Amino acid sequence: MGRATFLEIVLAILLPPLGVFLQYECREEFWICLVLTLFGYLPGIIYAIYILTK
């Protein structure tokens, strides 16, 4: 885990939950990203990039 492809990073910027879904499927990381994206687009992007690159 933690090895994101270029496509996943681009998707994490455009649609944060989709980028996380490709890596983690429907685990808690996806749901956290979805909620953060609903509260604000920028928190969703930051979390998605963080979770994909950690």
N, CA, C and O atoms as a CHARMM CRD file, in Angstrom:
* protein
*
  216
    1    1 MET  N      0.83300  -1.17700   0.00000 PROA 1      0.00000
    2    1 MET  CA     0.00000   0.00000   0.00000 PROA 1      0.00000
    3    1 MET  C      0.88100   1.24500   0.00000 PROA 1      0.00000
    4    1 MET  O      2.06100   1.19300   0.34700 PROA 1      0.00000
    5    2 GLY  N      0.28000   2.36400  -0.39700 PROA 2      0.00000
    6    2 GLY  CA     1.00700   3.60800  -0.40800 PROA 2      0.00000
    7    2 GLY  C      1.76400   3.87800  -1.69300 PROA 2      0.00000
    8    2 GLY  O      2.47000   4.88200  -1.79000 PROA 2      0.00000
    9    3 ARG  N      1.63300   3.00400  -2.68300 PROA 3      0.00000
   10    3 ARG  CA     2.31300   3.22800  -3.95500 PROA 3      0.00000
   11    3 ARG  C      1.25700   3.59300  -4.98200 PROA 3      0.00000
   12    3 ARG  O      0.65000   2.71700  -5.59900 PROA 3      0.00000
   13    4 ALA  N      1.04000   4.87400  -5.16000 PROA 4      0.00000
   14    4 ALA  CA     0.01400   5.35500  -6.06600 PROA 4      0.00000
   15    4 ALA  C      0.57400   5.53100  -7.47000 PROA 4      0.00000
   16    4 ALA  O      1.71200   5.96400  -7.65200 PROA 4      0.00000
   17    5 THR  N     -0.23900   5.19000  -8.44800 PROA 5      0.00000
   18    5 THR  CA     0.15000   5.41400  -9.83300 PROA 5      0.00000
   19    5 THR  C     -0.18400   6.85000 -10.21300 PROA 5      0.00000
   20    5 THR  O     -0.89600   7.55400  -9.49700 PROA 5      0.00000
   21    6 PHE  N      0.34500   7.26100 -11.35000 PROA 6      0.00000
   22    6 PHE  CA     0.07000   8.60900 -11.84200 PROA 6      0.00000
   23    6 PHE  C     -1.42800   8.80600 -12.06200 PROA 6      0.00000
   24    6 PHE  O     -1.96900   9.86500 -11.74300 PROA 6      0.00000
   25    7 LEU  N     -2.09600   7.79600 -12.60200 PROA 7      0.00000
   26    7 LEU  CA    -3.53100   7.88100 -12.85900 PROA 7      0.00000
   27    7 LEU  C     -4.31800   8.06000 -11.56300 PROA 7      0.00000
   28    7 LEU  O     -5.27300   8.83600 -11.52700 PROA 7      0.00000
   29    8 GLU  N     -3.93800   7.36400 -10.51400 PROA 8      0.00000
   30    8 GLU  CA    -4.63000   7.50600  -9.23700 PROA 8      0.00000
   31    8 GLU  C     -4.44400   8.90000  -8.64900 PROA 8      0.00000
   32    8 GLU  O     -5.36900   9.44200  -8.04300 PROA 8      0.00000
   33    9 ILE  N     -3.26900   9.48200  -8.81800 PROA 9      0.00000
   34    9 ILE  CA    -3.03000  10.84000  -8.32100 PROA 9      0.00000
   35    9 ILE  C     -3.87000  11.84700  -9.10200 PROA 9      0.00000
   36    9 ILE  O     -4.45800  12.75300  -8.51100 PROA 9      0.00000
   37   10 VAL  N     -3.93000  11.69700 -10.41100 PROA 10     0.00000
   38   10 VAL  CA    -4.74400  12.60600 -11.23300 PROA 10     0.00000
   39   10 VAL  C     -6.21500  12.46400 -10.86200 PROA 10     0.00000
   40   10 VAL  O     -6.91500  13.46800 -10.72200 PROA 10     0.00000
   41   11 LEU  N     -6.69000  11.24200 -10.70100 PROA 11     0.00000
   42   11 LEU  CA    -8.08300  11.03600 -10.29600 PROA 11     0.00000
   43   11 LEU  C     -8.34400  11.57900  -8.89300 PROA 11     0.00000
   44   11 LEU  O     -9.44100  12.06000  -8.60800 PROA 11     0.00000
   45   12 ALA  N     -7.34000  11.50500  -8.01600 PROA 12     0.00000
   46   12 ALA  CA    -7.50000  12.05200  -6.66300 PROA 12     0.00000
   47   12 ALA  C     -7.63900  13.56600  -6.69600 PROA 12     0.00000
   48   12 ALA  O     -8.25900  14.14900  -5.80700 PROA 12     0.00000
   49   13 ILE  N     -7.07500  14.20400  -7.70000 PROA 13     0.00000
   50   13 ILE  CA    -7.21800  15.65400  -7.82600 PROA 13     0.00000
   51   13 ILE  C     -8.55900  16.00000  -8.46400 PROA 13     0.00000
   52   13 ILE  O     -9.22100  16.94400  -8.03400 PROA 13     0.00000
   53   14 LEU  N     -8.96400  15.25000  -9.47800 PROA 14     0.00000
   54   14 LEU  CA   -10.22000  15.53600 -10.17600 PROA 14     0.00000
   55   14 LEU  C    -11.44000  15.06000  -9.38000 PROA 14     0.00000
   56   14 LEU  O    -12.38600  15.82100  -9.17600 PROA 14     0.00000
   57   15 LEU  N    -11.41700  13.81600  -8.93900 PROA 15     0.00000
   58   15 LEU  CA   -12.50200  13.22000  -8.15100 PROA 15     0.00000
   59   15 LEU  C    -11.87500  12.43100  -7.00000 PROA 15     0.00000
   60   15 LEU  O    -11.60100  11.23900  -7.13900 PROA 15     0.00000
   61   16 PRO  N    -11.64800  13.09000  -5.87600 PROA 16     0.00000
   62   16 PRO  CA   -10.90900  12.45700  -4.78200 PROA 16     0.00000
   63   16 PRO  C    -11.42400  11.07900  -4.34700 PROA 16     0.00000
   64   16 PRO  O    -10.60900  10.17400  -4.16600 PROA 16     0.00000
   65   17 PRO  N    -12.74200  10.87500  -4.17100 PROA 17     0.00000
   66   17 PRO  CA   -13.17000   9.53800  -3.73300 PROA 17     0.00000
   67   17 PRO  C    -12.86400   8.44000  -4.75800 PROA 17     0.00000
   68   17 PRO  O    -12.60900   7.29800  -4.37500 PROA 17     0.00000
   69   18 LEU  N    -12.88600   8.76300  -6.02700 PROA 18     0.00000
   70   18 LEU  CA   -12.59900   7.76300  -7.04600 PROA 18     0.00000
   71   18 LEU  C    -11.14600   7.31300  -6.99300 PROA 18     0.00000
   72   18 LEU  O    -10.85600   6.12500  -7.13000 PROA 18     0.00000
   73   19 GLY  N    -10.24100   8.25000  -6.79500 PROA 19     0.00000
   74   19 GLY  CA    -8.83000   7.89200  -6.67800 PROA 19     0.00000
   75   19 GLY  C     -8.56700   6.98200  -5.49600 PROA 19     0.00000
   76   19 GLY  O     -7.78000   6.04100  -5.59900 PROA 19     0.00000
   77   20 VAL  N     -9.22100   7.25200  -4.37100 PROA 20     0.00000
   78   20 VAL  CA    -9.05700   6.42200  -3.17900 PROA 20     0.00000
   79   20 VAL  C     -9.75000   5.07000  -3.38300 PROA 20     0.00000
   80   20 VAL  O     -9.24700   4.04100  -2.93200 PROA 20     0.00000
   81   21 PHE  N    -10.89700   5.07200  -4.05700 PROA 21     0.00000
   82   21 PHE  CA   -11.62000   3.82400  -4.30200 PROA 21     0.00000
   83   21 PHE  C    -10.79000   2.84100  -5.12000 PROA 21     0.00000
   84   21 PHE  O    -10.82800   1.63800  -4.86400 PROA 21     0.00000
   85   22 LEU  N    -10.05000   3.33700  -6.09200 PROA 22     0.00000
   86   22 LEU  CA    -9.23200   2.44800  -6.91300 PROA 22     0.00000
   87   22 LEU  C     -8.16100   1.73500  -6.09100 PROA 22     0.00000
   88   22 LEU  O     -7.78500   0.60700  -6.40900 PROA 22     0.00000
   89   23 GLN  N     -7.67800   2.37500  -5.05700 PROA 23     0.00000
   90   23 GLN  CA    -6.62800   1.78800  -4.22300 PROA 23     0.00000
   91   23 GLN  C     -7.20100   0.94300  -3.08200 PROA 23     0.00000
   92   23 GLN  O     -6.69900  -0.14700  -2.80800 PROA 23     0.00000
   93   24 TYR  N     -8.24500   1.43700  -2.42000 PROA 24     0.00000
   94   24 TYR  CA    -8.72100   0.82200  -1.18100 PROA 24     0.00000
   95   24 TYR  C    -10.10700   0.20900  -1.27100 PROA 24     0.00000
   96   24 TYR  O    -10.56400  -0.39600  -0.30200 PROA 24     0.00000
   97   25 GLU  N    -10.79100   0.34100  -2.39400 PROA 25     0.00000
   98   25 GLU  CA   -12.16300  -0.12000  -2.58300 PROA 25     0.00000
   99   25 GLU  C    -13.06800   0.51100  -1.52900 PROA 25     0.00000
  100   25 GLU  O    -12.91500   1.70100  -1.25500 PROA 25     0.00000
  101   26 CYS  N    -13.99400  -0.21600  -0.92900 PROA 26     0.00000
  102   26 CYS  CA   -14.98600   0.38400  -0.02000 PROA 26     0.00000
  103   26 CYS  C    -14.60800   0.26800   1.44500 PROA 26     0.00000
  104   26 CYS  O    -15.46500  -0.00400   2.28600 PROA 26     0.00000
  105   27 ARG  N    -13.34700   0.46900   1.75800 PROA 27     0.00000
  106   27 ARG  CA   -12.93200   0.45600   3.16200 PROA 27     0.00000
  107   27 ARG  C    -13.10800   1.85800   3.73600 PROA 27     0.00000
  108   27 ARG  O    -13.57600   2.76800   3.05300 PROA 27     0.00000
  109   28 GLU  N    -12.72600   2.01700   5.00100 PROA 28     0.00000
  110   28 GLU  CA   -12.98600   3.28900   5.68700 PROA 28     0.00000
  111   28 GLU  C    -12.27100   4.47500   5.04200 PROA 28     0.00000
  112   28 GLU  O    -12.74700   5.60500   5.14800 PROA 28     0.00000
  113   29 GLU  N    -11.13600   4.24300   4.37500 PROA 29     0.00000
  114   29 GLU  CA   -10.44500   5.35300   3.71600 PROA 29     0.00000
  115   29 GLU  C    -11.32000   5.99900   2.64600 PROA 29     0.00000
  116   29 GLU  O    -11.34100   7.22200   2.50300 PROA 29     0.00000
  117   30 PHE  N    -12.03800   5.16900   1.89900 PROA 30     0.00000
  118   30 PHE  CA   -12.93900   5.69200   0.86200 PROA 30     0.00000
  119   30 PHE  C    -14.05000   6.52800   1.47400 PROA 30     0.00000
  120   30 PHE  O    -14.34600   7.61800   0.98500 PROA 30     0.00000
  121   31 TRP  N    -14.66600   6.03200   2.53500 PROA 31     0.00000
  122   31 TRP  CA   -15.78900   6.74100   3.14700 PROA 31     0.00000
  123   31 TRP  C    -15.34600   8.05000   3.80300 PROA 31     0.00000
  124   31 TRP  O    -16.06400   9.04800   3.75000 PROA 31     0.00000
  125   32 ILE  N    -14.17300   8.04400   4.41400 PROA 32     0.00000
  126   32 ILE  CA   -13.64200   9.28900   4.98400 PROA 32     0.00000
  127   32 ILE  C    -13.41500  10.30400   3.87600 PROA 32     0.00000
  128   32 ILE  O    -13.76100  11.47600   4.02500 PROA 32     0.00000
  129   33 CYS  N    -12.83900   9.86300   2.76900 PROA 33     0.00000
  130   33 CYS  CA   -12.58600  10.76500   1.65200 PROA 33     0.00000
  131   33 CYS  C    -13.88800  11.30200   1.06900 PROA 33     0.00000
  132   33 CYS  O    -13.97000  12.47800   0.71600 PROA 33     0.00000
  133   34 LEU  N    -14.89500  10.45800   0.96600 PROA 34     0.00000
  134   34 LEU  CA   -16.18800  10.88600   0.43900 PROA 34     0.00000
  135   34 LEU  C    -16.82100  11.94900   1.32000 PROA 34     0.00000
  136   34 LEU  O    -17.32700  12.95200   0.81700 PROA 34     0.00000
  137   35 VAL  N    -16.79700  11.73900   2.62500 PROA 35     0.00000
  138   35 VAL  CA   -17.37300  12.71800   3.55600 PROA 35     0.00000
  139   35 VAL  C    -16.59300  14.03200   3.50500 PROA 35     0.00000
  140   35 VAL  O    -17.19400  15.10600   3.48400 PROA 35     0.00000
  141   36 LEU  N    -15.26200  13.95600   3.48600 PROA 36     0.00000
  142   36 LEU  CA   -14.46500  15.17400   3.40900 PROA 36     0.00000
  143   36 LEU  C    -14.72200  15.92900   2.10200 PROA 36     0.00000
  144   36 LEU  O    -14.75500  17.15900   2.09000 PROA 36     0.00000
  145   37 THR  N    -14.90200  15.19900   1.01500 PROA 37     0.00000
  146   37 THR  CA   -15.18700  15.84200  -0.26700 PROA 37     0.00000
  147   37 THR  C    -16.55800  16.50600  -0.24500 PROA 37     0.00000
  148   37 THR  O    -16.73500  17.57400  -0.83100 PROA 37     0.00000
  149   38 LEU  N    -17.52000  15.89600   0.41500 PROA 38     0.00000
  150   38 LEU  CA   -18.84700  16.50600   0.52000 PROA 38     0.00000
  151   38 LEU  C    -18.81500  17.77100   1.37000 PROA 38     0.00000
  152   38 LEU  O    -19.55100  18.72000   1.10200 PROA 38     0.00000
  153   39 PHE  N    -17.96000  17.78500   2.39700 PROA 39     0.00000
  154   39 PHE  CA   -17.83000  18.98000   3.23700 PROA 39     0.00000
  155   39 PHE  C    -17.05100  20.08600   2.54800 PROA 39     0.00000
  156   39 PHE  O    -17.27800  21.26700   2.81100 PROA 39     0.00000
  157   40 GLY  N    -16.14900  19.71600   1.68000 PROA 40     0.00000
  158   40 GLY  CA   -15.35500  20.69800   0.95300 PROA 40     0.00000
  159   40 GLY  C    -14.42600  19.98100  -0.00300 PROA 40     0.00000
  160   40 GLY  O    -13.80800  18.97700   0.35100 PROA 40     0.00000
  161   41 TYR  N    -14.33300  20.48800  -1.19300 PROA 41     0.00000
  162   41 TYR  CA   -13.55100  19.81200  -2.22800 PROA 41     0.00000
  163   41 TYR  C    -12.07100  19.73800  -1.86000 PROA 41     0.00000
  164   41 TYR  O    -11.43400  18.70500  -2.06600 PROA 41     0.00000
  165   42 LEU  N    -11.52300  20.81500  -1.32300 PROA 42     0.00000
  166   42 LEU  CA   -10.10100  20.86500  -0.97900 PROA 42     0.00000
  167   42 LEU  C     -9.71600  19.86700   0.11800 PROA 42     0.00000
  168   42 LEU  O     -8.69100  19.20000  -0.02600 PROA 42     0.00000
  169   43 PRO  N    -10.48100  19.73100   1.20500 PROA 43     0.00000
  170   43 PRO  CA   -10.12200  18.70500   2.18900 PROA 43     0.00000
  171   43 PRO  C    -10.13800  17.29000   1.59400 PROA 43     0.00000
  172   43 PRO  O     -9.32400  16.44800   1.97300 PROA 43     0.00000
  173   44 GLY  N    -11.04700  17.03500   0.67900 PROA 44     0.00000
  174   44 GLY  CA   -11.09400  15.73800   0.02500 PROA 44     0.00000
  175   44 GLY  C     -9.85400  15.47100  -0.80600 PROA 44     0.00000
  176   44 GLY  O     -9.32800  14.35800  -0.80200 PROA 44     0.00000
  177   45 ILE  N     -9.38100  16.48600  -1.52000 PROA 45     0.00000
  178   45 ILE  CA    -8.17300  16.34100  -2.33900 PROA 45     0.00000
  179   45 ILE  C     -6.95500  16.10700  -1.44800 PROA 45     0.00000
  180   45 ILE  O     -6.14400  15.21900  -1.71400 PROA 45     0.00000
  181   46 ILE  N     -6.83300  16.89800  -0.40300 PROA 46     0.00000
  182   46 ILE  CA    -5.68300  16.76900   0.49900 PROA 46     0.00000
  183   46 ILE  C     -5.65600  15.38200   1.12500 PROA 46     0.00000
  184   46 ILE  O     -4.60600  14.74200   1.17200 PROA 46     0.00000
  185   47 TYR  N     -6.80000  14.91600   1.60500 PROA 47     0.00000
  186   47 TYR  CA    -6.84000  13.58900   2.22400 PROA 47     0.00000
  187   47 TYR  C     -6.54300  12.49600   1.20600 PROA 47     0.00000
  188   47 TYR  O     -5.80800  11.55400   1.50300 PROA 47     0.00000
  189   48 ALA  N     -7.10400  12.61400   0.01400 PROA 48     0.00000
  190   48 ALA  CA    -6.89500  11.58900  -1.00300 PROA 48     0.00000
  191   48 ALA  C     -5.41400  11.47000  -1.39100 PROA 48     0.00000
  192   48 ALA  O     -4.88000  10.36500  -1.48900 PROA 48     0.00000
  193   49 ILE  N     -4.77200  12.59200  -1.60700 PROA 49     0.00000
  194   49 ILE  CA    -3.36400  12.55800  -1.97500 PROA 49     0.00000
  195   49 ILE  C     -2.51500  12.03500  -0.80700 PROA 49     0.00000
  196   49 ILE  O     -1.56500  11.27900  -1.01000 PROA 49     0.00000
  197   50 TYR  N     -2.86600  12.44500   0.40600 PROA 50     0.00000
  198   50 TYR  CA    -2.14200  11.95600   1.57600 PROA 50     0.00000
  199   50 TYR  C     -2.28000  10.43700   1.70200 PROA 50     0.00000
  200   50 TYR  O     -1.28200   9.73900   1.88400 PROA 50     0.00000
  201   51 ILE  N     -3.49000   9.93100   1.60900 PROA 51     0.00000
  202   51 ILE  CA    -3.72000   8.50200   1.83900 PROA 51     0.00000
  203   51 ILE  C     -3.12100   7.65400   0.71200 PROA 51     0.00000
  204   51 ILE  O     -2.72700   6.51100   0.94400 PROA 51     0.00000
  205   52 LEU  N     -3.05100   8.20000  -0.49900 PROA 52     0.00000
  206   52 LEU  CA    -2.48000   7.43800  -1.60800 PROA 52     0.00000
  207   52 LEU  C     -0.96500   7.43300  -1.58700 PROA 52     0.00000
  208   52 LEU  O     -0.34700   6.50400  -2.10800 PROA 52     0.00000
  209   53 THR  N     -0.35100   8.44700  -0.99700 PROA 53     0.00000
  210   53 THR  CA     1.11800   8.52400  -1.03800 PROA 53     0.00000
  211   53 THR  C      1.77300   8.11700   0.27400 PROA 53     0.00000
  212   53 THR  O      2.99800   8.00800   0.32800 PROA 53     0.00000
  213   54 LYS  N      1.00900   7.89000   1.32600 PROA 54     0.00000
  214   54 LYS  CA     1.63800   7.52600   2.61000 PROA 54     0.00000
  215   54 LYS  C      2.21100   6.15000   2.58700 PROA 54     0.00000
  216   54 LYS  O      2.77100   5.69700   3.58500 PROA 54     0.00000
